[in-house]
Amino acid sequence: MPTDTKRVRGPEVSQSPSLFACQPAAAPGSPGPRADGRQRDQVDVRPVFVRCGLVSQAKGSAYIEAGNTKLMCCVYGPRETERKDETDMKCGRLTTDMRFAPFSCPERGSWIQGSQEKDFSLMLHESLQPAVCLQKYPRSQIEVNVVVLENGGSVLAHAVTCASLALADAGIEMYDLVLGCSVRQDGASYVVDPSHEEENRRSSVGGENQGRLVVAFLPSLNQVSGLRSDGEMSEDTLTAGVRTCIEGCYKLYPAVQQALTKAVRKAALPPSES
């Protein structure tokens, strides 16, 4: 029988590629540090990099980076509403739109808004609206657009913080800044500000007790403006999770204040000194 010299024949004995995959530093739910070195069952949030006023075409803008999570927010307005039936409204209208860039994560492929993005946009609106003084802007609308540049986990919580900074950078009157923090439960253990791998990892107890919680918090007023819970969580666990998220928001507050103060000082300087 003649030999087919044009075909590249593979080895007769092979091994699965999964054997050579990198193993996580710690199994999910097990004690010890997480893959990025942070501790479990502690309010250990990722260090954040925050910058305001990066987009000159927008009234206000903000950029936030936490680990591999990168988001950009632009605020436009207040501008006159386009709907004729709302010309006599006494309070302004806040619109929010949150989208994932096509290159933000492997499962994205287009700019078409999916169901997850619609849910995130609604949660973003519910979190920001109590903090904005809409009665100061009658017959006007304020547009908030958030783009996820890279999905490294906890995008909704960081989107709330980024959008709040952009609103403040735009000079929109607010009662307080809004900060976001998230928690993921894994059996008897929990992780604060989970990464993308930790969010999509199966629980160590057979898929049970995988509750996720996102809290939007007003630190100066000590009020919760938004809450989103997914999965199975008991009442006691939910209460403890809210307290943990509030503590995480307080840890982010100094970095957010510093970035906003730096942006205000830069805007107050003459063009020759800025």
C-alpha positions in Angstrom: 0.0 0.0 0.0 1.5 3.3 -1.0 2.3 5.9 1.8 0.6 9.2 1.8 3.5 11.6 2.1 1.4 14.8 1.9 -0.6 14.1 5.1 1.0 15.1 8.4 0.3 12.2 10.7 -0.1 12.8 14.4 1.5 10.7 17.2 -0.1 7.4 17.9 -0.1 8.1 21.6 -1.3 11.6 22.9 -2.3 13.3 26.1 -5.1 15.7 26.9 -4.1 19.4 26.8 -6.0 19.9 30.1 -3.1 18.1 31.9 -0.8 20.9 31.0 -3.2 23.7 32.0 -2.1 26.0 34.9 -3.7 25.0 38.1 -5.1 27.7 40.4 -3.1 28.6 43.5 -5.9 27.4 45.8 -9.0 25.3 45.2 -12.3 27.2 45.4 -13.6 27.3 48.9 -10.3 26.2 50.4 -8.5 28.2 53.0 -5.5 30.3 52.0 -4.9 33.2 49.7 -6.7 33.6 46.4 -5.0 33.4 43.0 -4.0 37.1 43.1 -2.7 36.9 46.6 -5.7 38.4 48.4 -7.2 36.8 51.4 -10.5 35.0 51.6 -13.2 35.9 54.1 -11.7 39.4 54.4 -12.6 42.8 53.0 -9.7 42.7 50.6 -10.5 44.8 47.6 -8.2 45.3 44.6 -6.2 48.5 44.4 -7.8 51.0 42.0 -6.5 53.5 39.6 -8.9 56.4 39.0 -8.7 59.4 36.7 -11.2 62.1 35.7 -11.6 64.3 32.7 -9.9 62.2 30.1 -12.5 62.7 27.3 -12.6 66.4 26.2 -15.7 66.0 24.0 -17.9 64.9 27.0 -19.2 67.2 29.8 -17.6 64.8 32.3 -15.6 61.6 32.1 -13.9 59.1 34.3 -11.7 56.0 34.0 -11.3 53.3 36.6 -8.9 50.3 36.7 -9.0 47.6 39.3 -6.8 44.6 38.5 -7.8 43.5 35.0 -11.1 45.4 35.1 -11.0 48.6 33.0 -14.0 50.9 32.5 -14.6 54.3 30.9 -17.6 56.5 31.5 -18.8 59.7 29.7 -21.5 62.0 30.8 -23.4 64.3 28.4 -25.8 67.1 29.4 -27.8 68.4 31.0 -29.4 69.0 27.6 -33.0 69.8 26.6 -35.2 66.7 26.4 -36.1 65.5 22.9 -39.6 64.2 23.8 -42.3 66.8 23.4 -44.5 65.3 26.1 -41.8 65.9 28.7 -41.3 69.6 28.0 -43.2 70.6 31.2 -41.6 68.1 33.5 -40.4 69.6 36.8 -37.5 67.2 37.3 -34.7 66.1 35.0 -34.4 62.7 33.5 -31.3 60.4 34.0 -30.5 57.8 31.3 -27.9 55.2 31.6 -26.3 52.8 29.1 -23.7 50.2 29.9 -22.1 48.1 27.2 -19.2 45.6 26.8 -16.6 46.3 24.2 -16.2 43.5 21.6 -12.7 42.9 22.9 -13.6 43.1 26.6 -14.0 39.3 27.1 -13.8 36.2 24.9 -17.6 35.7 24.7 -18.3 39.2 23.3 -18.4 39.7 19.5 -20.4 42.8 18.7 -21.8 46.0 20.1 -25.4 44.6 20.1 -26.8 45.2 23.6 -27.7 41.9 25.2 -29.9 41.0 28.2 -27.1 41.2 30.6 -26.2 44.7 29.5 -29.8 45.8 29.8 -29.9 44.5 33.4 -26.7 46.2 34.2 -27.9 49.5 32.7 -31.1 49.3 34.8 -29.1 48.6 38.0 -26.8 51.5 37.2 -29.8 53.8 36.8 -31.3 52.6 40.1 -28.0 53.2 41.9 -27.3 56.7 40.6 -30.8 58.3 40.5 -31.1 58.7 44.3 -27.8 60.6 44.4 -28.5 63.1 41.6 -30.4 66.3 42.3 -32.7 66.0 39.3 -35.0 68.7 40.5 -32.2 71.2 39.7 -32.5 70.3 36.0 -36.2 70.7 34.8 -37.0 69.8 31.2 -33.5 68.3 30.8 -31.9 65.0 30.5 -28.5 63.7 31.6 -26.9 60.8 29.7 -24.5 58.4 31.3 -22.6 56.0 29.0 -20.3 53.3 30.5 -18.1 51.1 28.3 -16.3 48.0 29.7 -12.9 47.9 28.1 -11.8 44.7 29.9 -13.9 42.4 32.0 -11.7 41.4 34.9 -14.6 40.8 37.3 -17.0 43.0 39.4 -17.7 45.2 36.4 -21.1 46.4 37.7 -19.8 47.5 41.1 -16.9 49.4 39.4 -19.3 50.8 36.8 -21.3 52.5 39.6 -18.2 54.1 41.0 -16.9 55.2 37.6 -20.3 56.7 36.6 -20.5 58.6 39.9 -17.1 60.1 39.3 -18.0 61.1 35.8 -21.2 62.8 37.0 -19.2 64.7 39.6 -16.6 65.7 37.0 -19.4 67.0 34.8 -20.5 69.4 37.6 -23.8 67.6 38.1 -25.2 68.5 41.5 -25.4 65.4 43.7 -26.2 64.6 47.3 -23.2 62.3 47.6 -20.9 60.1 45.5 -22.0 56.5 44.9 -19.5 53.7 45.4 -20.0 50.0 44.4 -18.6 46.8 45.9 -19.4 43.1 45.2 -19.2 39.8 47.1 -19.4 36.2 45.9 -20.2 33.4 48.3 -18.6 30.0 47.8 -20.1 27.6 50.3 -18.9 28.6 53.8 -16.3 31.0 52.3 -16.7 34.3 50.5 -14.5 36.6 48.3 -14.8 40.4 48.0 -14.4 42.1 44.7 -14.1 38.8 42.8 -12.1 38.5 39.6 -13.6 37.2 36.3 -12.2 33.7 37.0 -13.7 33.7 40.5 -17.1 34.8 39.2 -17.3 32.0 36.7 -15.8 29.2 38.8 -18.0 26.5 40.0 -18.6 26.1 43.7 -16.6 23.6 45.7 -19.8 22.2 47.2 -21.5 21.1 44.0 -22.9 24.4 42.7 -24.7 25.3 45.9 -24.4 28.5 47.9 -23.0 30.5 45.0 -24.7 33.8 45.9 -23.5 37.0 44.3 -24.2 40.5 45.8 -23.6 44.0 44.5 -24.2 47.0 46.7 -24.2 50.7 45.7 -23.5 52.9 48.7 -23.5 56.6 49.6 -20.7 56.9 52.1 -21.3 60.4 53.4 -25.0 59.8 53.9 -24.5 56.2 55.0 -27.3 55.0 52.8 -27.6 52.1 50.3 -28.9 53.3 46.9 -28.9 50.0 45.0 -28.7 46.3 45.7 -28.5 43.3 43.3 -28.5 39.7 44.6 -28.2 36.5 42.5 -28.2 32.9 43.6 -29.1 31.3 46.9 -28.2 33.2 50.0 -29.8 33.0 53.5 -31.1 36.1 55.3 -28.1 36.1 57.7 -25.6 35.7 54.8 -27.3 38.5 52.9 -27.1 40.8 55.8 -23.5 40.0 56.4 -22.7 40.5 52.7 -24.3 43.9 52.7 -22.1 44.9 55.7 -19.0 43.5 54.0 -19.8 45.5 50.8 -20.3 48.7 52.7 -16.9 48.2 54.4 -15.4 47.6 51.0 -16.9 50.9 49.7 -15.3 52.8 52.6 -11.9 51.4 51.6 -12.4 52.7 48.1 -13.6 56.1 49.3 -10.1 57.8 49.9 -8.9 56.9 46.4 -12.0 58.2 44.8 -11.8 61.4 46.8 -8.2 62.0 45.9 -8.9 61.5 42.2 -11.8 63.9 42.2 -9.9 66.5 44.2 -7.0 66.3 41.8 -9.4 66.8 38.8 -11.0 69.9 40.5 -7.6 71.5 41.2 -6.5 70.9 37.7 -9.6 72.5 36.3 -9.2 75.5 38.5 -5.6 76.2 37.4 -5.0 78.5 34.4 -4.2 76.8 31.1 -0.6 77.7 31.3 -0.1 76.0 34.7 -2.3 72.9 34.2 
